[in-house]
Every structure is written in C-alpha cells, then in structure tokens.
Amino acid sequence: MGEIDIALRGLDCSSSKVLIGMDSSDDTAVYQIDSDKALVQTVDIITPIVGDPYKCGQIAAANSLSDIFAMGAEVATVMNIVGSDGCPP
C-alpha cells in the first residue's frame, strides 16, 4: 500500500451526489448539484517548470482546463496551487 493510499484510507466520500469520486482514476470529481447540474472540479498542484511566472500560470491553467475539457464540462472556475521549491532560475 502506497503513502497516498494510507493517508486517504480513512476518508468516507460516499454520497449519492458524488457521481465520480475517489474510486475512479479520473483527474476530476463530479458532484450532482440538482437534477440538471453537476459540478466538475479539479485542483492541480504543480512545480514551476519555467522561470517566468506568467508562463507558469498559463501552463498551470492549461493543465487544469484540460482536466475539465476531458470530462466534456463547461469551465466556470479554475484553481491551481503553484509551489516554489525547485523553481528554475
């Protein structure tokens, strides 16, 4: 069992409103809001691979957007967490 499995094994994410959750290999979660709408959500953590913060933001946004597009969803918001360790000079 890996470290992530150990850290997450105590979480109970079962709900009839969770359409796609931790039991799938998708990069997103899907939560049913009402009979017509569902929230497709993703959060990515990346380490900057370029020294330009603007370009790093573009790469991070493209990464999150691709997760949402892969689910066939419409983008409303995107959140990324960008770390500073290992930043290129």
N, CA, C and O atoms as a Tinker XYZ file with bonds, in Angstrom:
   356  protein
     1  N      0.854000   -1.179000    0.000000    73     2
     2  CA     0.000000    0.000000    0.000000    64     1     3
     3  C      0.895000    1.235000    0.000000    63     2     4     5
     4  O      1.827000    1.333000    0.799000    81     3
     5  N      0.608000    2.180000   -0.903000    73     3     6
     6  CA     1.402000    3.394000   -1.002000    64     5     7
     7  C      1.029000    4.423000    0.048000    63     6     8     9
     8  O      0.024000    4.284000    0.746000    81     7
     9  N      1.850000    5.454000    0.151000    73     7    10
    10  CA     1.621000    6.506000    1.152000    64     9    11
    11  C      0.297000    7.228000    0.949000    63    10    12    13
    12  O     -0.388000    7.557000    1.917000    81    11
    13  N     -0.064000    7.474000   -0.296000    73    11    14
    14  CA    -1.338000    8.164000   -0.556000    64    13    15
    15  C     -2.498000    7.283000   -0.133000    63    14    16    17
    16  O     -3.458000    7.768000    0.466000    81    15
    17  N     -2.424000    5.980000   -0.441000    73    15    18
    18  CA    -3.482000    5.062000   -0.015000    64    17    19
    19  C     -3.634000    5.063000    1.498000    63    18    20    21
    20  O     -4.751000    5.059000    2.017000    81    19
    21  N     -2.518000    5.069000    2.199000    73    19    22
    22  CA    -2.544000    5.077000    3.667000    64    21    23
    23  C     -3.176000    6.372000    4.181000    63    22    24    25
    24  O     -3.991000    6.344000    5.103000    81    23
    25  N     -2.798000    7.509000    3.582000    73    23    26
    26  CA    -3.315000    8.804000    4.027000    64    25    27
    27  C     -4.814000    8.947000    3.756000    63    26    28    29
    28  O     -5.517000    9.599000    4.529000    81    27
    29  N     -5.308000    8.356000    2.684000    73    27    30
    30  CA    -6.696000    8.550000    2.289000    64    29    31
    31  C     -7.640000    7.446000    2.740000    63    30    32    33
    32  O     -8.856000    7.597000    2.616000    81    31
    33  N     -7.124000    6.353000    3.253000    73    31    34
    34  CA    -7.978000    5.192000    3.531000    64    33    35
    35  C     -9.064000    5.445000    4.569000    63    34    36    37
    36  O    -10.062000    4.725000    4.588000    81    35
    37  N     -8.904000    6.431000    5.423000    73    35    38
    38  CA    -9.918000    6.703000    6.433000    64    37    39
    39  C    -11.016000    7.646000    5.975000    63    38    40    41
    40  O    -11.974000    7.877000    6.712000    81    39
    41  N    -10.898000    8.193000    4.781000    73    39    42
    42  CA   -11.896000    9.143000    4.295000    64    41    43
    43  C    -13.130000    8.419000    3.765000    63    42    44    45
    44  O    -13.014000    7.425000    3.048000    81    43
    45  N    -14.289000    8.912000    4.113000    73    43    46
    46  CA   -15.534000    8.369000    3.585000    64    45    47
    47  C    -16.120000    9.405000    2.633000    63    46    48    49
    48  O    -16.656000   10.426000    3.063000    81    47
    49  N    -16.015000    9.138000    1.371000    73    47    50
    50  CA   -16.509000   10.084000    0.359000    64    49    51
    51  C    -17.747000    9.538000   -0.331000    63    50    52    53
    52  O    -18.061000    9.928000   -1.456000    81    51
    53  N    -18.446000    8.642000    0.339000    73    51    54
    54  CA   -19.634000    8.062000   -0.271000    64    53    55
    55  C    -20.832000    8.990000   -0.072000    63    54    56    57
    56  O    -21.135000    9.431000    1.037000    81    55
    57  N    -21.476000    9.258000   -1.159000    73    55    58
    58  CA   -22.696000   10.065000   -1.167000    64    57    59
    59  C    -23.373000    9.801000   -2.498000    63    58    60    61
    60  O    -22.700000    9.628000   -3.514000    81    59
    61  N    -24.673000    9.769000   -2.505000    73    59    62
    62  CA   -25.382000    9.558000   -3.764000    64    61    63
    63  C    -25.171000   10.723000   -4.727000    63    62    64    65
    64  O    -25.405000   10.589000   -5.928000    81    63
    65  N    -24.729000   11.865000   -4.200000    73    63    66
    66  CA   -24.492000   13.032000   -5.048000    64    65    67
    67  C    -23.097000   13.027000   -5.687000    63    66    68    69
    68  O    -22.849000   13.793000   -6.618000    81    67
    69  N    -22.198000   12.186000   -5.208000    73    67    70
    70  CA   -20.867000   12.078000   -5.809000    64    69    71
    71  C    -20.974000   11.125000   -6.984000    63    70    72    73
    72  O    -21.104000    9.915000   -6.800000    81    71
    73  N    -20.918000   11.670000   -8.191000    73    71    74
    74  CA   -21.041000   10.857000   -9.398000    64    73    75
    75  C    -19.701000   10.239000   -9.791000    63    74    76    77
    76  O    -19.645000    9.089000  -10.225000    81    75
    77  N    -18.642000   10.996000   -9.639000    73    75    78
    78  CA   -17.281000   10.496000   -9.861000    64    77    79
    79  C    -16.459000   10.968000   -8.681000    63    78    80    81
    80  O    -16.357000   12.167000   -8.423000    81    79
    81  N    -15.881000   10.035000   -7.975000    73    79    82
    82  CA   -15.135000   10.376000   -6.772000    64    81    83
    83  C    -13.789000    9.693000   -6.732000    63    82    84    85
    84  O    -13.156000    9.477000   -7.766000    81    83
    85  N    -13.357000    9.357000   -5.540000    73    83    86
    86  CA   -12.023000    8.817000   -5.329000    64    85    87
    87  C    -11.867000    7.383000   -5.808000    63    86    88    89
    88  O    -10.744000    6.886000   -5.892000    81    87
    89  N    -12.948000    6.716000   -6.119000    73    87    90
    90  CA   -12.852000    5.332000   -6.555000    64    89    91
    91  C    -12.604000    5.194000   -8.059000    63    90    92    93
    92  O    -12.553000    4.079000   -8.578000    81    91
    93  N    -12.451000    6.317000   -8.758000    73    91    94
    94  CA   -12.143000    6.271000  -10.189000    64    93    95
    95  C    -10.749000    6.840000  -10.416000    63    94    96    97
    96  O    -10.150000    7.424000   -9.513000    81    95
    97  N    -10.251000    6.666000  -11.605000    73    95    98
    98  CA    -8.912000    7.176000  -11.914000    64    97    99
    99  C     -8.959000    8.512000  -12.662000    63    98   100   101
   100  O     -7.971000    8.922000  -13.271000    81    99
   101  N    -10.105000    9.183000  -12.613000    73    99   102
   102  CA   -10.232000   10.487000  -13.266000    64   101   103
   103  C     -9.490000   11.558000  -12.481000    63   102   104   105
   104  O     -9.277000   11.426000  -11.276000    81   103
   105  N     -9.097000   12.626000  -13.180000    73   103   106
   106  CA    -8.434000   13.765000  -12.538000    64   105   107
   107  C     -9.432000   14.771000  -11.986000    63   106   108   109
   108  O     -9.045000   15.834000  -11.501000    81   107
   109  N    -10.701000   14.442000  -12.058000    73   107   110
   110  CA   -11.740000   15.348000  -11.584000    64   109   111
   111  C    -12.699000   14.597000  -10.669000    63   110   112   113
   112  O    -12.727000   13.367000  -10.636000    81   111
   113  N    -13.474000   15.368000   -9.936000    73   111   114
   114  CA   -14.590000   14.832000   -9.174000    64   113   115
   115  C    -15.857000   15.460000   -9.739000    63   114   116   117
   116  O    -15.837000   16.604000  -10.195000    81   115
   117  N    -16.946000   14.722000   -9.710000    73   115   118
   118  CA   -18.221000   15.230000  -10.210000    64   117   119
   119  C    -19.249000   15.072000   -9.103000    63   118   120   121
   120  O    -19.463000   13.978000   -8.581000    81   119
   121  N    -19.885000   16.193000   -8.754000    73   119   122
   122  CA   -20.859000   16.245000   -7.671000    64   121   123
   123  C    -22.185000   16.765000   -8.219000    63   122   124   125
   124  O    -22.228000   17.840000   -8.819000    81   123
   125  N    -23.258000   16.018000   -8.021000    73   123   126
   126  CA   -24.581000   16.405000   -8.512000    64   125   127
   127  C    -25.139000   17.534000   -7.666000    63   126   128   129
   128  O    -25.327000   17.373000   -6.460000    81   127
   129  N    -25.407000   18.684000   -8.292000    73   127   130
   130  CA   -25.959000   19.837000   -7.576000    64   129   131
   131  C    -27.481000   19.751000   -7.512000    63   130   132   133
   132  O    -28.076000   19.883000   -6.443000    81   131
   133  N    -28.101000   19.529000   -8.669000    73   131   134
   134  CA   -29.546000   19.319000   -8.740000    64   133   135
   135  C    -29.818000   18.401000   -9.923000    63   134   136   137
   136  O    -28.885000   17.825000  -10.482000    81   135
   137  N    -31.065000   18.256000  -10.308000    73   135   138
   138  CA   -31.393000   17.298000  -11.369000    64   137   139
   139  C    -30.825000   17.680000  -12.730000    63   138   140   141
   140  O    -30.716000   16.828000  -13.611000    81   139
   141  N    -30.462000   18.948000  -12.917000    73   139   142
   142  CA   -29.956000   19.411000  -14.206000    64   141   143
   143  C    -28.477000   19.775000  -14.215000    63   142   144   145
   144  O    -27.889000   19.932000  -15.285000    81   143
   145  N    -27.861000   19.914000  -13.027000    73   143   146
   146  CA   -26.500000   20.430000  -12.969000    64   145   147
   147  C    -25.613000   19.568000  -12.084000    63   146   148   149
   148  O    -26.038000   19.010000  -11.072000    81   147
   149  N    -24.346000   19.488000  -12.522000    73   147   150
   150  CA   -23.328000   18.821000  -11.718000    64   149   151
   151  C    -22.074000   19.693000  -11.737000    63   150   152   153
   152  O    -21.803000   20.394000  -12.712000    81   151
   153  N    -21.330000   19.635000  -10.662000    73   151   154
   154  CA   -20.082000   20.381000  -10.549000    64   153   155
   155  C    -18.930000   19.436000  -10.875000    63   154   156   157
   156  O    -18.772000   18.393000  -10.242000    81   155
   157  N    -18.132000   19.810000  -11.866000    73   155   158
   158  CA   -16.928000   19.054000  -12.216000    64   157   159
   159  C    -15.774000   19.871000  -11.673000    63   158   160   161
   160  O    -15.584000   21.021000  -12.068000    81   159
   161  N    -15.003000   19.287000  -10.772000    73   159   162
   162  CA   -13.988000   20.061000  -10.059000    64   161   163
   163  C    -12.637000   19.362000  -10.101000    63   162   164   165
   164  O    -12.548000   18.137000  -10.012000    81   163
   165  N    -11.590000   20.165000  -10.240000    73   163   166
   166  CA   -10.227000   19.663000  -10.203000    64   165   167
   167  C     -9.332000   20.705000   -9.547000    63   166   168   169
   168  O     -9.560000   21.907000   -9.689000    81   167
   169  N     -8.340000   20.253000   -8.845000    73   167   170
   170  CA    -7.306000   21.128000   -8.285000    64   169   171
   171  C     -5.975000   20.459000   -8.595000    63   170   172   173
   172  O     -5.783000   19.281000   -8.291000    81   171
   173  N     -5.072000   21.192000   -9.189000    73   171   174
   174  CA    -3.765000   20.658000   -9.533000    64   173   175
   175  C     -2.687000   21.356000   -8.734000    63   174   176   177
   176  O     -2.774000   22.554000   -8.462000    81   175
   177  N     -1.685000   20.609000   -8.365000    73   175   178
   178  CA    -0.500000   21.166000   -7.717000    64   177   179
   179  C      0.666000   20.916000   -8.657000    63   178   180   181
   180  O      0.961000   19.771000   -8.998000    81   179
   181  N      1.327000   21.983000   -9.074000    73   179   182
   182  CA     2.455000   21.817000   -9.984000    64   181   183
   183  C      3.676000   22.556000   -9.436000    63   182   184   185
   184  O      3.559000   23.540000   -8.705000    81   183
   185  N      4.812000   22.063000   -9.803000    73   183   186
   186  CA     6.065000   22.767000   -9.526000    64   185   187
   187  C      6.427000   23.520000  -10.795000    63   186   188   189
   188  O      6.421000   22.926000  -11.874000    81   187
   189  N      6.738000   24.797000  -10.705000    73   187   190
   190  CA     7.051000   25.580000  -11.907000    64   189   191
   191  C      8.169000   24.927000  -12.724000    63   190   192   193
   192  O      9.194000   24.505000  -12.189000    81   191
   193  N      7.937000   24.860000  -14.029000    73   191   194
   194  CA     8.942000   24.288000  -14.925000    64   193   195
   195  C      9.599000   25.356000  -15.794000    63   194   196   197
   196  O     10.497000   25.063000  -16.584000    81   195
   197  N      9.143000   26.591000  -15.640000    73   195   198
   198  CA     9.742000   27.727000  -16.337000    64   197   199
   199  C      9.954000   28.845000  -15.324000    63   198   200   201
   200  O      9.280000   28.878000  -14.294000    81   199
   201  N     10.875000   29.755000  -15.598000    73   199   202
   202  CA    11.194000   30.830000  -14.673000    64   201   203
   203  C     10.242000   32.011000  -14.720000    63   202   204   205
   204  O     10.228000   32.822000  -13.794000    81   203
   205  N      9.445000   32.130000  -15.776000    73   203   206
   206  CA     8.532000   33.253000  -15.959000    64   205   207
   207  C      7.195000   32.935000  -15.271000    63   206   208   209
   208  O      6.502000   32.007000  -15.686000    81   207
   209  N      6.821000   33.694000  -14.223000    73   207   210
   210  CA     5.577000   33.410000  -13.502000    64   209   211
   211  C      4.329000   33.441000  -14.392000    63   210   212   213
   212  O      3.404000   32.655000  -14.190000    81   211
   213  N      4.302000   34.337000  -15.363000    73   211   214
   214  CA     3.144000   34.423000  -16.262000    64   213   215
   215  C      3.013000   33.147000  -17.086000    63   214   216   217
   216  O      1.925000   32.582000  -17.202000    81   215
   217  N      4.133000   32.697000  -17.657000    73   215   218
   218  CA     4.111000   31.461000  -18.448000    64   217   219
   219  C      3.776000   30.262000  -17.569000    63   218   220   221
   220  O      3.055000   29.358000  -17.993000    81   219
   221  N      4.294000   30.256000  -16.356000    73   219   222
   222  CA     3.977000   29.172000  -15.420000    64   221   223
   223  C      2.473000   29.139000  -15.154000    63   222   224   225
   224  O      1.874000   28.064000  -15.105000    81   223
   225  N      1.868000   30.301000  -14.985000    73   223   226
   226  CA     0.420000   30.382000  -14.791000    64   225   227
   227  C     -0.347000   29.871000  -15.990000    63   226   228   229
   228  O     -1.366000   29.197000  -15.839000    81   227
   229  N      0.137000   30.188000  -17.183000    73   227   230
   230  CA    -0.513000   29.688000  -18.393000    64   229   231
   231  C     -0.453000   28.159000  -18.458000    63   230   232   233
   232  O     -1.438000   27.506000  -18.802000    81   231
   233  N      0.702000   27.600000  -18.126000    73   231   234
   234  CA     0.863000   26.145000  -18.138000    64   233   235
   235  C     -0.061000   25.508000  -17.099000    63   234   236   237
   236  O     -0.717000   24.504000  -17.376000    81   235
   237  N     -0.105000   26.096000  -15.907000    73   235   238
   238  CA    -0.953000   25.565000  -14.842000    64   237   239
   239  C     -2.432000   25.630000  -15.237000    63   238   240   241
   240  O     -3.181000   24.681000  -15.009000    81   239
   241  N     -2.846000   26.746000  -15.827000    73   239   242
   242  CA    -4.239000   26.888000  -16.251000    64   241   243
   243  C     -4.579000   25.874000  -17.336000    63   242   244   245
   244  O     -5.641000   25.253000  -17.296000    81   243
   245  N     -3.686000   25.705000  -18.301000    73   243   246
   246  CA    -3.927000   24.730000  -19.369000    64   245   247
   247  C     -4.057000   23.321000  -18.800000    63   246   248   249
   248  O     -4.868000   22.527000  -19.280000    81   247
   249  N     -3.271000   23.013000  -17.792000    73   247   250
   250  CA    -3.327000   21.699000  -17.169000    64   249   251
   251  C     -4.684000   21.460000  -16.509000    63   250   252   253
   252  O     -5.280000   20.398000  -16.687000    81   251
   253  N     -5.174000   22.432000  -15.752000    73   251   254
   254  CA    -6.488000   22.288000  -15.113000    64   253   255
   255  C     -7.622000   22.298000  -16.131000    63   254   256   257
   256  O     -8.564000   21.511000  -16.034000    81   255
   257  N     -7.523000   23.191000  -17.102000    73   255   258
   258  CA    -8.563000   23.261000  -18.126000    64   257   259
   259  C     -8.689000   21.946000  -18.874000    63   258   260   261
   260  O     -9.798000   21.517000  -19.192000    81   259
   261  N     -7.564000   21.302000  -19.159000    73   259   262
   262  CA    -7.622000   20.046000  -19.897000    64   261   263
   263  C     -8.356000   18.968000  -19.114000    63   262   264   265
   264  O     -9.025000   18.125000  -19.711000    81   263
   265  N     -8.244000   18.977000  -17.787000    73   263   266
   266  CA    -8.986000   18.015000  -16.963000    64   265   267
   267  C    -10.494000   18.228000  -17.112000    63   266   268   269
   268  O    -11.254000   17.267000  -17.237000    81   267
   269  N    -10.914000   19.477000  -17.098000    73   267   270
   270  CA   -12.338000   19.788000  -17.223000    64   269   271
   271  C    -12.838000   19.462000  -18.624000    63   270   272   273
   272  O    -13.894000   18.849000  -18.781000    81   271
   273  N    -12.082000   19.869000  -19.644000    73   271   274
   274  CA   -12.473000   19.581000  -21.027000    64   273   275
   275  C    -12.564000   18.080000  -21.276000    63   274   276   277
   276  O    -13.437000   17.627000  -22.016000    81   275
   277  N    -11.671000   17.304000  -20.667000    73   275   278
   278  CA   -11.680000   15.849000  -20.850000    64   277   279
   279  C    -12.982000   15.223000  -20.342000    63   278   280   281
   280  O    -13.384000   14.153000  -20.798000    81   279
   281  N    -13.626000   15.892000  -19.407000    73   279   282
   282  CA   -14.897000   15.396000  -18.877000    64   281   283
   283  C    -16.086000   15.925000  -19.678000    63   282   284   285
   284  O    -17.232000   15.592000  -19.375000    81   283
   285  N    -15.824000   16.745000  -20.695000    73   283   286
   286  CA   -16.898000   17.310000  -21.503000    64   285   287
   287  C    -17.673000   18.398000  -20.791000    63   286   288   289
   288  O    -18.829000   18.659000  -21.124000    81   287
   289  N    -17.044000   19.039000  -19.810000    73   287   290
   290  CA   -17.732000   20.044000  -18.996000    64   289   291
   291  C    -17.399000   21.460000  -19.455000    63   290   292   293
   292  O    -16.426000   21.686000  -20.174000    81   291
   293  N    -18.214000   22.389000  -19.031000    73   291   294
   294  CA   -18.010000   23.816000  -19.286000    64   293   295
   295  C    -17.206000   24.399000  -18.131000    63   294   296   297
   296  O    -17.498000   24.130000  -16.966000    81   295
   297  N    -16.200000   25.194000  -18.455000    73   295   298
   298  CA   -15.336000   25.765000  -17.421000    64   297   299
   299  C    -15.998000   26.994000  -16.799000    63   298   300   301
   300  O    -16.428000   27.910000  -17.500000    81   299
   301  N    -16.069000   26.991000  -15.468000    73   299   302
   302  CA   -16.571000   28.155000  -14.734000    64   301   303
   303  C    -15.450000   28.755000  -13.895000    63   302   304   305
   304  O    -15.309000   29.977000  -13.838000    81   303
   305  N    -14.659000   27.920000  -13.251000    73   303   306
   306  CA   -13.542000   28.386000  -12.442000    64   305   307
   307  C    -12.393000   27.393000  -12.556000    63   306   308   309
   308  O    -12.588000   26.229000  -12.906000    81   307
   309  N    -11.197000   27.874000  -12.253000    73   307   310
   310  CA   -10.010000   27.018000  -12.234000    64   309   311
   311  C     -9.162000   27.429000  -11.046000    63   310   312   313
   312  O     -9.005000   28.619000  -10.774000    81   311
   313  N     -8.606000   26.438000  -10.328000    73   311   314
   314  CA    -7.719000   26.738000   -9.214000    64   313   315
   315  C     -6.458000   25.904000   -9.361000    63   314   316   317
   316  O     -6.529000   24.701000   -9.614000    81   315
   317  N     -5.319000   26.532000   -9.205000    73   315   318
   318  CA    -4.044000   25.833000   -9.196000    64   317   319
   319  C     -3.273000   26.230000   -7.956000    63   318   320   321
   320  O     -3.399000   27.350000   -7.461000    81   319
   321  N     -2.482000   25.311000   -7.466000    73   319   322
   322  CA    -1.565000   25.593000   -6.375000    64   321   323
   323  C     -0.167000   25.450000   -6.961000    63   322   324   325
   324  O      0.204000   24.378000   -7.439000    81   323
   325  N      0.601000   26.521000   -6.922000    73   323   326
   326  CA     1.925000   26.526000   -7.507000    64   325   327
   327  C      2.958000   26.577000   -6.394000    63   326   328   329
   328  O      2.942000   27.485000   -5.562000    81   327
   329  N      3.850000   25.603000   -6.382000    73   327   330
   330  CA     4.890000   25.557000   -5.366000    64   329   331
   331  C      6.124000   26.308000   -5.813000    63   330   332   333
   332  O      6.306000   26.555000   -7.005000    81   331
   333  N      6.967000   26.671000   -4.875000    73   331   334
   334  CA     8.177000   27.422000   -5.233000    64   333   335
   335  C      9.439000   26.570000   -5.153000    63   334   336   337
   336  O     10.485000   26.981000   -5.656000    81   335
   337  N      9.368000   25.405000   -4.541000    73   335   338
   338  CA    10.549000   24.557000   -4.478000    64   337   339
   339  C     10.917000   24.082000   -5.872000    63   338   340   341
   340  O     10.054000   23.672000   -6.648000    81   339
   341  N     12.162000   24.139000   -6.171000    73   339   342
   342  CA    12.632000   23.657000   -7.457000    64   341   343
   343  C     12.396000   24.608000   -8.611000    63   342   344   345
   344  O     12.500000   24.211000   -9.771000    81   343
   345  N     12.073000   25.882000   -8.306000    73   343   346
   346  CA    11.858000   26.851000   -9.380000    64   345   347
   347  C     13.121000   27.009000  -10.205000    63   346   348   349
   348  O     14.221000   27.115000   -9.664000    81   347
   349  N     12.954000   27.024000  -11.514000    73   347   350
   350  CA    14.125000   27.323000  -12.341000    64   349   351
   351  C     14.610000   28.755000  -12.092000    63   350   352   353
   352  O     13.819000   29.614000  -11.704000    81   351
   353  N     15.884000   29.014000  -12.309000    73   351   354
   354  CA    16.411000   30.382000  -12.078000    64   353   355
   355  C     15.808000   31.380000  -13.042000    63   354   356
   356  O     16.136000   32.565000  -12.989000    81   355
